[in-house]
Amino acid sequence: MTLYRQLVLVVVMLFVLMFAGTYLANIDGTRTFLLTQLESHAQDTATSLGLSLSPAMRTNDVATMQSMVDAIFDRGYYREISVADAHGAILVERKMDVTIKHVPAWFVNWLALETPHASAAVMSGWNPGAAVRVHSHPGYAYSELWQTTTRMALWFLLTTIGASIIGALILRVLLRPLKTVEQQAEAISARQYDVQGKLPRTRELRNVVLAMNRMTGKIKMMFEELSRNAERFRKLAFEDPVTGLGNRRFLEAQLENILGSIDEHRHGALMLIQLHGLQQLNDRHGYARGDELLKAAADLLANATMALDRRVLARTSGSDFVLVIPGIDPESAGNVAARLCEKLAQLHTSKLIDSPDVAHLGVVNYDKDAGAQPLLAQADQALRAAQAGAPNSWSNYRAASAPTGETRGRQEWKTRLVDAIKHRRVVLHSQPVVDARNAGRTLHYEVLVRILDSDAHVLPAALFLPLAEQLDLVDDIDRIVIEDALRFAGGRSTSVAINLSPASLGKPEFQAWLADMLRQVSDAVPRIVFEVSELGAVRELESIRRFVGAIQELGHGFALDHFGQAFSSFGYLQSLRPDYVKIDGAYTHNIATNKDNRFYVESLCSVAHSLDIITIAERVENRQQWETLMSLNVDGIQGHVVGKPQDIRELPR
């Protein structure tokens, strides 16, 4: 029971006790008064009747005496009037049965009245000749007492109700600061650090509010310090201090993860970008001018490639940048390279560099079993070829064994995708995510999408999703995946996670369709968690916020996938509040041997757990990785070590 209700109850009880005492005292006083009145009335009647009967007594006129007694008795206020002679013989007697009208029997039994009686002598000459005895009738007293009692009860009830309402309102006003303190405490539990600006006038409550404000401020400082320390280390370990992009260590980890995860990244492109004249600019204008050029180039490259999902951009040395785009086909890679050369030429127009020959770019397309060092060497060769050509140009690495096979032309892929969507040749697989400390406890199953080509070959998502996003077909695929996943998940108890493209979530009509779909199946499916890549969430942050609010109202969840690819602040986790974050495989696949990755994962877990966010490590392939991640307080594990992808129809019920 709340303090407010307890205080209201106490006030009402005290009020009831006070009025009950007053009520009972008034009833008792009224009862005593009425008894006195009855006794006085009986005595007055007896005395008056005794005097009136004296003449008739001297003549022994019993008839007259009877008439006089009848006249008095018929007035109705008496229970008995009798006249007895000196020897006790009854001369005249009138009696009436005690009947009490309009008064409940329980009330008569509760307040029993002893009927008072009185007597007086009837003189015969100078000697007493007879005696008059009068008993008052209690009916009048009971009726008066009942009316008085009911009036007092009604007044008491109305007064109690009115006083209770007024007291409750007063208490509500007085205790309003405590309600605000309660809300403040709930906000702290939800990792929201609100401070009360309006202080109550009551000294005790004012002190409580001030103490809560101080505690809130300190907890907020602790969380911010924890986040700052984690971000500071991440910057020292993986971020280029000048441009804010990833450094060589970051690139190597990401590239190793991309090339080592063929299920996700079957092909793609690596681009080596080199600015010209940086050293000369430093010599002539100072290093500040050179840093300004590097920052401008980094911003230009980042903005121009922002729409490319899972792209990796890093500065590897003085004037060299590397861009990795998983899943892109050679034709699209060439378009990106040409666009970047055109954008970089604007640095001369902006007067940031003297020479119009700003940069060159070397491109190498990879397919399947590519290695990091050979790719970088091939990109360097392509860069040299570009530098031998026109200013601000690019060149593609051409080897005897150029990528072929699954790396098909853009138009051919478009035809295949449109055909697969039209005929719904979409195959869903699932992979379990288990508790890091209890492999027998499955947290949820992640849905993985495949398509069948016209020859019934299963094609993984890495082959078609990047191009599907470029061709604006990805929301059609997402709709099919959601419909099929909800159908297969129906009747099962384990949660299901579905990956969504940020491009789909950026469309209001897609969000409206998804919300309507979830409402239709709300009682038939378990809790669904929708995953979005961190890069995509940062790119579509406002759309993601609206989406999160909509699905949470329907009882479903949201999570961030591939966390750690984007150099975003940990602070935005507090506003999005995902159910969990999946740590990118670049940090987990070599976690046992890389101390920087271990420190980053441990810091991320500390920040996430302080926000009640679960952490899940993806691409865990062996027991050593698992044990290391478990020691770093990771909550969940996903990878071949706990389960390989299987047909979603085999999900346990």
DRENDRENGU-754306 format. One line per 2 residues: their letters; for each residue x, y, z of C-alpha. Coordinates in steps of 0.1 Angstrom, whole numbers, plus 5000, padded with zeros to 4 digits. Layout:
BEGIN
A> X/Y/Z; ...
END
This chain:
BEGIN
MT> 5000/5000/5000; 5013/5035/4991
LY> 5022/5060/5018; 4995/5083/5005
RQ> 4968/5056/5010; 4982/5047/5044
LV> 4980/5083/5055; 4945/5088/5041
LV> 4935/5056/5059; 4950/5068/5092
VV> 4932/5102/5089; 4899/5085/5081
ML> 4903/5061/5110; 4911/5089/5135
FV> 4882/5108/5122; 4859/5078/5126
LM> 4872/5071/5161; 4867/5107/5171
FA> 4832/5109/5158; 4823/5075/5170
GT> 4832/5085/5206; 4812/5117/5202
YL> 4783/5098/5186; 4781/5072/5214
AN> 4784/5099/5240; 4755/5119/5224
ID> 4733/5088/5222; 4740/5080/5259
GT> 4732/5116/5269; 4700/5116/5249
RT> 4690/5083/5264; 4696/5096/5300
FL> 4677/5128/5292; 4647/5109/5278
LT> 4646/5086/5308; 4647/5116/5331
QL> 4619/5132/5311; 4598/5100/5313
ES> 4603/5097/5350; 4594/5134/5355
HA> 4563/5130/5333; 4551/5100/5352
QD> 4556/5117/5386; 4538/5148/5374
TA> 4509/5128/5361; 4507/5107/5393
TS> 4506/5138/5415; 4481/5156/5394
LG> 4458/5126/5391; 4460/5119/5429
LS> 4448/5154/5436; 4421/5152/5410
LS> 4408/5119/5423; 4405/5130/5460
PA> 4369/5144/5458; 4357/5112/5441
MR> 4376/5091/5467; 4357/5108/5496
TN> 4324/5098/5481; 4337/5065/5468
DV> 4326/5074/5433; 4346/5048/5413
AT> 4328/5057/5380; 4341/5092/5382
MQ> 4376/5080/5391; 4374/5056/5360
SM> 4364/5085/5338; 4393/5107/5350
VD> 4419/5078/5346; 4405/5071/5311
AI> 4409/5107/5301; 4445/5108/5311
FD> 4454/5073/5298; 4439/5078/5264
RG> 4464/5105/5256; 4488/5076/5248
YY> 4518/5084/5268; 4513/5058/5295
RE> 4519/5021/5297; 4498/5016/5329
IS> 4477/5037/5353; 4462/5021/5383
VA> 4443/5032/5415; 4444/5009/5445
DA> 4427/5014/5478; 4444/5014/5512
HG> 4442/4976/5513; 4458/4972/5479
AI> 4426/4963/5460; 4425/4977/5425
LV> 4398/5002/5421; 4407/5015/5386
ER> 4433/5001/5361; 4443/5008/5325
KM> 4471/4990/5307; 4486/4992/5272
DV> 4508/4967/5255; 4542/4981/5246
TI> 4543/4985/5208; 4570/5007/5193
KH> 4563/5019/5157; 4589/5029/5131
VP> 4618/5018/5153; 4639/4987/5144
AW> 4638/4959/5169; 4676/4957/5170
FV> 4677/4993/5181; 4652/4986/5209
NW> 4672/4956/5220; 4705/4976/5218
LA> 4692/5006/5238; 4669/4990/5263
LE> 4650/5016/5284; 4637/5007/5319
TP> 4602/5022/5320; 4601/5047/5349
HA> 4571/5046/5372; 4558/5070/5399
SA> 4531/5069/5426; 4510/5095/5446
AV> 4484/5093/5474; 4447/5100/5469
MS> 4434/5117/5500; 4401/5109/5516
GW> 4397/5138/5539; 4429/5141/5558
NP> 4437/5104/5555; 4452/5086/5525
GA> 4423/5067/5509; 4441/5052/5478
AV> 4473/5052/5458; 4478/5061/5421
RV> 4506/5043/5402; 4517/5056/5368
HS> 4541/5038/5343; 4553/5059/5313
HP> 4551/5044/5279; 4587/5041/5262
GY> 4574/5044/5226; 4579/5081/5225
AY> 4613/5079/5240; 4624/5052/5215
SE> 4611/5071/5186; 4628/5103/5197
LW> 4660/5084/5203; 4659/5067/5169
QT> 4654/5100/5151; 4682/5116/5170
TT> 4705/5087/5163; 4697/5085/5125
RM> 4702/5123/5121; 4735/5122/5139
AL> 4746/5091/5118; 4737/5109/5085
WF> 4756/5140/5096; 4785/5120/5107
LL> 4786/5101/5074; 4785/5133/5053
TT> 4811/5150/5075; 4834/5120/5073
IG> 4831/5119/5035; 4837/5156/5031
AS> 4866/5156/5056; 4882/5125/5039
II> 4880/5142/5004; 4895/5174/5017
GA> 4922/5155/5037; 4930/5134/5007
LI> 4935/5164/4985; 4956/5181/5011
LR> 4978/5150/5015; 4981/5146/4977
VL> 4995/5181/4975; 5018/5176/5005
LR> 5031/5143/4992; 5035/5153/4956
PL> 5072/5157/4960; 5074/5121/4972
KT> 5057/5110/4939; 5083/5130/4920
VE> 5110/5113/4940; 5095/5079/4931
QQ> 5095/5088/4894; 5131/5101/4898
AE> 5141/5067/4913; 5124/5048/4885
AI> 5142/5070/4860; 5175/5061/4876
SA> 5166/5024/4873; 5160/5031/4836
RQ> 5193/5049/4834; 5177/5083/4829
YD> 5192/5110/4852; 5165/5136/4857
VQ> 5170/5163/4884; 5140/5180/4902
GK> 5141/5217/4897; 5112/5226/4920
LP> 5119/5220/4956; 5090/5214/4982
RT> 5085/5239/5010; 5083/5212/5037
RE> 5118/5209/5052; 5119/5171/5055
LR> 5106/5166/5019; 5130/5193/5007
NV> 5159/5175/5022; 5148/5142/5006
VL> 5146/5158/4971; 5180/5175/4975
AM> 5195/5142/4985; 5179/5124/4955
NR> 5192/5152/4932; 5227/5148/4945
MT> 5226/5110/4941; 5212/5113/4906
GK> 5241/5137/4897; 5267/5114/4910
IK> 5253/5083/4893; 5251/5103/4860
MM> 5287/5113/4864; 5297/5076/4871
FE> 5280/5064/4839; 5294/5092/4818
EL> 5329/5086/4832; 5325/5049/4824
SR> 5314/5057/4788; 5342/5082/4784
NA> 5369/5058/4795; 5356/5031/4772
ER> 5354/5055/4743; 5388/5070/4751
FR> 5404/5035/4750; 5386/5027/4717
KL> 5400/5058/4702; 5435/5051/4714
AF> 5434/5016/4701; 5413/5018/4669
ED> 5408/5054/4658; 5430/5077/4638
PV> 5436/5108/4660; 5435/5133/4631
TG> 5406/5122/4610; 5384/5102/4634
LG> 5384/5073/4610; 5397/5038/4618
NR> 5434/5033/4620; 5455/5005/4606
RF> 5448/4982/4635; 5411/4988/4630
LE> 5414/4981/4593; 5433/4949/4598
AQ> 5408/4935/4623; 5378/4944/4600
LE> 5395/4931/4569; 5404/4898/4586
NI> 5369/4894/4598; 5353/4902/4564
LG> 5376/4879/4544; 5374/4851/4570
SI> 5335/4851/4570; 5327/4838/4536
DE> 5291/4830/4546; 5285/4867/4549
HR> 5310/4883/4525; 5315/4862/4493
HG> 5329/4891/4473; 5335/4928/4474
AL> 5360/4956/4467; 5390/4972/4484
ML> 5401/5007/4474; 5434/5024/4482
IQ> 5432/5062/4481; 5462/5084/4482
LH> 5463/5122/4485; 5491/5141/4468
GL> 5513/5169/4481; 5506/5164/4518
QQ> 5543/5166/4528; 5548/5198/4506
LN> 5517/5213/4522; 5531/5206/4557
DR> 5564/5221/4548; 5550/5253/4533
HG> 5520/5260/4556; 5526/5239/4587
YA> 5511/5207/4600; 5478/5223/4610
RG> 5471/5230/4573; 5479/5194/4564
DE> 5456/5181/4592; 5429/5203/4578
LL> 5433/5187/4544; 5432/5152/4559
KA> 5400/5160/4579; 5383/5174/4549
AA> 5392/5144/4528; 5380/5120/4556
DL> 5347/5138/4559; 5342/5138/4521
LA> 5350/5100/4519; 5327/5092/4549
NA> 5298/5112/4536; 5301/5099/4500
TM> 5301/5062/4512; 5276/5066/4541
AL> 5248/5048/4522; 5270/5017/4517
DR> 5261/4992/4544; 5290/4976/4564
RV> 5316/4996/4545; 5350/5000/4563
LA> 5369/5033/4560; 5403/5038/4576
RT> 5434/5060/4573; 5464/5037/4572
SG> 5493/5061/4569; 5501/5098/4562
SD> 5480/5104/4531; 5466/5069/4524
FV> 5431/5058/4530; 5415/5024/4526
LV> 5379/5017/4518; 5365/4982/4519
IP> 5330/4975/4505; 5317/4940/4512
GI> 5292/4925/4487; 5297/4951/4459
DP> 5300/4940/4423; 5328/4952/4400
ES> 5305/4975/4380; 5292/4993/4411
AG> 5327/4994/4426; 5338/5013/4395
NV> 5310/5038/4399; 5319/5044/4435
AA> 5356/5049/4426; 5347/5074/4399
RL> 5324/5093/4422; 5351/5095/4449
CE> 5377/5108/4424; 5352/5135/4414
KL> 5345/5144/4450; 5382/5145/4460
AQ> 5389/5169/4432; 5367/5195/4450
LH> 5395/5198/4477; 5414/5219/4452
TS> 5383/5240/4444; 5379/5246/4482
KL> 5415/5260/4483; 5426/5232/4507
ID> 5454/5221/4483; 5473/5240/4457
SP> 5476/5214/4430; 5445/5203/4410
DV> 5459/5168/4410; 5445/5159/4444
AH> 5444/5121/4446; 5444/5088/4428
LG> 5426/5056/4436; 5434/5019/4431
VV> 5406/4993/4431; 5408/4955/4435
NY> 5378/4933/4435; 5379/4901/4456
DK> 5360/4869/4454; 5360/4840/4479
DA> 5394/4830/4493; 5412/4864/4491
GA> 5439/4873/4516; 5444/4907/4533
QP> 5480/4913/4523; 5476/4901/4487
LL> 5446/4924/4483; 5465/4954/4497
AQ> 5494/4947/4474; 5471/4944/4444
AD> 5454/4977/4453; 5488/4993/4455
QA> 5495/4981/4420; 5462/4995/4408
LR> 5471/5028/4425; 5504/5030/4407
AA> 5486/5024/4374; 5462/5052/4382
QA> 5490/5076/4390; 5505/5069/4356
GA> 5473/5082/4340; 5453/5113/4342
PN> 5450/5135/4374; 5422/5125/4399
SW> 5417/5091/4382; 5413/5055/4393
SN> 5424/5022/4380; 5412/4986/4386
YR> 5436/4958/4393; 5436/4933/4365
AA> 5451/4899/4370; 5450/4868/4350
SA> 5427/4852/4376; 5403/4880/4379
PT> 5372/4873/4400; 5345/4855/4381
GE> 5319/4830/4390; 5295/4843/4416
TR> 5305/4879/4409; 5281/4886/4381
GR> 5271/4917/4362; 5247/4942/4378
QE> 5219/4937/4352; 5222/4899/4355
WK> 5218/4901/4393; 5189/4925/4390
TR> 5171/4900/4367; 5178/4872/4391
LV> 5166/4891/4422; 5134/4903/4405
DA> 5126/4868/4395; 5133/4854/4429
IK> 5111/4880/4446; 5083/4875/4421
HR> 5083/4837/4426; 5091/4840/4464
RV> 5121/4818/4461; 5133/4828/4495
VL> 5147/4802/4519; 5150/4809/4556
HS> 5176/4794/4579; 5181/4799/4616
QP> 5211/4799/4640; 5208/4797/4678
VV> 5222/4823/4702; 5229/4807/4736
DA> 5236/4818/4771; 5274/4822/4774
RN> 5274/4804/4808; 5247/4778/4800
AG> 5249/4764/4765; 5217/4745/4771
RT> 5197/4778/4774; 5189/4793/4740
LH> 5183/4830/4741; 5168/4832/4707
YE> 5172/4821/4671; 5184/4844/4644
VL> 5167/4842/4610; 5191/4841/4580
VR> 5179/4846/4545; 5189/4828/4513
IL> 5174/4827/4478; 5172/4800/4452
DS> 5182/4809/4417; 5165/4794/4386
DA> 5188/4764/4389; 5177/4757/4425
HV> 5212/4768/4439; 5211/4783/4474
LP> 5227/4818/4474; 5237/4834/4507
AA> 5227/4869/4516; 5262/4882/4511
LF> 5258/4876/4474; 5226/4896/4468
LP> 5217/4919/4497; 5242/4947/4490
LA> 5230/4949/4454; 5194/4946/4465
EQ> 5199/4977/4486; 5214/4995/4456
LD> 5185/4985/4433; 5159/4994/4459
LV> 5147/4959/4461; 5156/4951/4497
DD> 5123/4961/4513; 5105/4936/4490
ID> 5129/4909/4503; 5124/4921/4539
RI> 5087/4918/4536; 5089/4882/4524
VI> 5114/4873/4551; 5091/4888/4578
ED> 5060/4871/4565; 5077/4837/4563
AL> 5095/4841/4596; 5063/4850/4615
RF> 5045/4820/4600; 5073/4796/4610
AG> 5076/4812/4644; 5039/4808/4652
GR> 5032/4785/4681; 5068/4784/4693
ST> 5080/4798/4726; 5116/4808/4718
SV> 5122/4844/4706; 5132/4850/4670
AI> 5156/4877/4657; 5151/4891/4622
NL> 5177/4913/4605; 5162/4944/4588
SP> 5178/4967/4563; 5181/5003/4573
AS> 5170/5012/4538; 5137/4995/4545
LG> 5132/5011/4579; 5139/5045/4563
KP> 5105/5041/4545; 5075/5051/4566
EF> 5052/5029/4545; 5074/4999/4554
QA> 5072/5007/4591; 5034/5010/4589
WL> 5031/4977/4571; 5053/4960/4597
AD> 5034/4974/4626; 5001/4962/4610
ML> 5016/4928/4604; 5027/4925/4640
RQ> 4993/4935/4653; 4976/4908/4632
VS> 4998/4880/4647; 5004/4894/4681
DA> 4988/4864/4700; 5003/4837/4677
VP> 5040/4844/4677; 5067/4847/4704
RI> 5086/4879/4710; 5103/4891/4679
VF> 5136/4911/4680; 5145/4931/4650
EV> 5182/4936/4644; 5197/4966/4625
SE> 5235/4971/4618; 5251/4998/4639
LG> 5262/5017/4608; 5226/5016/4595
AV> 5212/5027/4628; 5235/5057/4629
RE> 5226/5066/4593; 5188/5063/4600
LE> 5188/5073/4636; 5155/5092/4636
SI> 5137/5065/4617; 5151/5039/4640
RR> 5139/5058/4671; 5103/5059/4657
FV> 5105/5023/4647; 5117/5012/4682
GA> 5089/5031/4699; 5063/5015/4676
IQ> 5074/4978/4681; 5080/4981/4718
EL> 5044/4992/4722; 5035/4959/4705
GH> 5057/4939/4729; 5086/4932/4705
GF> 5122/4942/4707; 5151/4959/4689
AL> 5189/4951/4688; 5220/4965/4672
DH> 5240/4941/4650; 5278/4943/4641
FG> 5283/4967/4670; 5318/4984/4669
QA> 5320/4991/4631; 5308/5027/4635
FS> 5329/5051/4656; 5297/5064/4673
SF> 5294/5074/4709; 5283/5049/4735
GY> 5258/5076/4747; 5233/5069/4719
LQ> 5228/5035/4735; 5210/5053/4763
SL> 5185/5068/4739; 5179/5037/4717
RP> 5180/5012/4746; 5182/4981/4725
DY> 5175/4947/4740; 5211/4936/4732
VK> 5241/4945/4711; 5259/4920/4689
ID> 5297/4926/4691; 5312/4927/4656
GA> 5332/4896/4646; 5363/4918/4640
YT> 5366/4921/4678; 5356/4885/4687
HN> 5373/4862/4662; 5408/4868/4677
IA> 5397/4878/4712; 5419/4852/4728
TN> 5452/4867/4715; 5444/4904/4710
KD> 5445/4924/4743; 5431/4956/4727
NR> 5400/4937/4716; 5396/4921/4750
FY> 5397/4955/4767; 5372/4970/4742
VE> 5348/4941/4747; 5351/4943/4785
SL> 5345/4980/4784; 5315/4977/4761
CS> 5300/4950/4784; 5304/4973/4814
VA> 5286/5002/4796; 5259/4980/4782
HS> 5252/4962/4815; 5249/4996/4833
LD> 5220/5002/4809; 5205/4967/4813
II> 5215/4959/4777; 5226/4923/4770
TI> 5258/4917/4750; 5262/4889/4724
AE> 5294/4879/4706; 5290/4868/4670
RV> 5313/4846/4649; 5325/4825/4678
EN> 5341/4795/4663; 5360/4777/4690
RQ> 5360/4770/4728; 5390/4792/4735
QW> 5371/4823/4721; 5340/4813/4741
ET> 5359/4810/4774; 5377/4843/4768
LM> 5344/4861/4760; 5327/4845/4791
SL> 5355/4859/4813; 5348/4894/4798
NV> 5312/4892/4810; 5296/4886/4775
DG> 5261/4873/4780; 5254/4854/4748
IQ> 5273/4834/4721; 5266/4829/4684
GH> 5287/4810/4660; 5295/4776/4646
VV> 5308/4765/4681; 5272/4765/4694
GK> 5252/4757/4663; 5253/4760/4625
PQ> 5225/4775/4604; 5196/4751/4597
DI> 5162/4752/4580; 5139/4775/4601
RE> 5112/4748/4599; 5133/4727/4623
LP> 5130/4753/4650; 5119/4736/4683
R> 5085/4744/4696
END
